[in-house]
Amino acid sequence: MNAKRDQWAEWLLERRHGGDERQFEELLPVLAEFQRRVVSGAEIRDGDVVLDVGTGDGLIAFAALGKVGAAGRVVFSDVSQDLLDECEALARRLDVLGRCDFVRASADSLPLPDRSVDVVTTRSVLIYLTDKAPAFSEFHRVLKAGGRLSIFEPINIFGYEQCRKLYYGLDVRPVQHLADKITSWKGPKEHPLLNFDERDLFRFAEEAGFEEIQMDYRAEVKQEPWTRSWETFLRSSGNPLDPTPAEEIHANLNARERAEFLAYLKAQIQERPLVVGRSAGWRVQPTRAAPGSRKVLLPTSPCHAVPRRASYDDHVRRTCVAAHAQNGATDSADSSTNTPESARRADLRTPRGTGGLAKLLTIDTEYATFVTICGAISSQRGE
């Protein structure tokens, strides 16, 4: 790990794709689809203040900038200062810094006033919180009446019993005794990525005060060809909390065991096997709440990072331009709001907006289940 980066930035910038540029390029279409669906679900309007929780590399936040127009703002929030610095640098290069604010915070403790934002977005953030319920309460607290919340979460407990018999999708039965020594610590109760399912998220949303919630669930099991090289596989990690295969094999096996296990894995990977992928998700449909109510959508994920490479910058630039074109904004109008100064805190005392309930569609990936939740909060209840 690069000693100059925290674990969140190191994963997004390097360990997620094992430092393999080709592997990173393959991720871009998937990331673009995540971005499109979350932003679409948020129903962002001109002049909105958008809070992107767990902004990571700014995947959602930069697309939101193209929707809020010259009068709107986007607050980038993350636990990682390294990632916020990356986002700020990218915002400067894209000439949108004047409409950006950067806040270091966890999803369950947001340093923003009550009813201060029009939209909250988040993707794959709650999975990193051991206790996920407080984040829902925070989302509910900071949203204005008429606000929207658009969230996407993987439900990794789906297919856990089947997946634990494999090692990264590989059949390791001939060396199962060694695989068990490596993965024995990955229990559902100990790992925040596994200690919840979609029913828990639904309950957390209800308990936080969201009064209208819709969730559609979809699950899929499919076989996909192995595409990563041996070296990339050893250097990659599935998430910021987990070690790479190379790290966990070295930590849990002795020299003789490592040689046996690595030889078996390498032979398997060189054959480019088909691996089983299990995925599931929730499809959220929009619901209209009464005028003046807060509209919300929920699933999260703190920690994404901003890759320092031209291809990603170009991808972000294209999505910003496309969003501006779709929203009727012009480059000249956008540039008139830019300032060379460091990003400042947003003026969160904007008039309350209205607007439709957020909706979010789930996507299949090689990981597990995905959930999206949509809810509405009545502005008439006492607070």
C-alpha positions, 0 to 999 in steps of 0.5 A: 500500500502507498504509505501516502494514501489512506486505505480508501484512496489506495483501493480506488486508485490502485488495489481495485484493479491491481494496478492494471490499466487494462483492467481499469478500462474494463471498469469504466462502462460499469461505473458509467452505468452506476453513475447514470442510474443513481443520478437519474434516480435522484431527479436532480433539478436546476438550482438544487444543493446535492450532497454526495455521501461517500463521494470517493472518486466523485463518480456521482458528484461530478455528474450531479454538477451537470444537473444542478446548473449555475445556481446549484451546488454539489457537496462532496462528502467522504471519510477520506481526505485523500479522496476529497483532495483528488476530487478537488483537483479534478474539479479544478481541472474541469473548471467547476470548482466554484460550485463544489464544496468538500466535507470530510465526514462519515455517512452516520455523522454529517456536519450539515444543518437540518433540512439543508440539502435538496438531494442526497446520493450515495453508492456502496457506502453503508456496506462499510458501516458496522451500524448502518441505521444511523446513516439513514437518520442522518439522510432524513435529517439533512433533507429538505421537504421535497428532497430526494435520496438516491442510494445503491447498495450491494447485499453481499450476504446473498449467496454467501454460503455458496460463494464461501465454498469457492475462492474468488469464484474458483473451484478449490476443492482439491486444496479446500483445507488451505482455502479454509485457513485463508477465509476462515476470518470472513464471517458475516457477523464480523464483516460489515459487508455481510452483516445485513440484507435488504430487509434490514435496509428497508427497516432502517429506512422506516425507522428513520422516518421515511413514510413511503418506501418501495423496493423491487428485488432481483437475483441472478446467477450466471457464469462468466469467463475469467479475464484477469491475469495472474499478476493482476489477480494477486494484486487486486482487492474486492473492497477497501477492507479486505486484503489482496489474495497475495496478502492473505495467502502470505498471512495465513499459510506457511511456505509449503502451503503457499507453494501448493495453493499458489501452484493450484490457483495459477493452473486454474487461472491459466485455463481461463475458467468460467466462474459463477457470479451471483447478483441480486438487487432491488428496482425502485419505482418512483412514487409521488408524495404530497406537495411539500413532503420530502422525497428520498431514496436510500443505499450507500457506500463511503469510499471511492477514489479519483483515479489519476489517469487521463481516461478517467478524467476524460470520462468525467469530462464527457459525463459533465458535458453530456449532463449540461447538454441534457439540462440545457446548460451552456459552457459559458453559463457554467464558467461564469460561476467558477472561481480560482479559490479553494472550494468553500462550504455551500450556502445551505440556506436555499429555499425548499424545493419540491419534486418527484420521488427518487427512483433507482434501478439496480445493476448486475455485477460480479459481486452480490446483491444490490438494493435500492430504496425509495421513500417519502417524508411527510413535512406535516409530522412534528420534528 
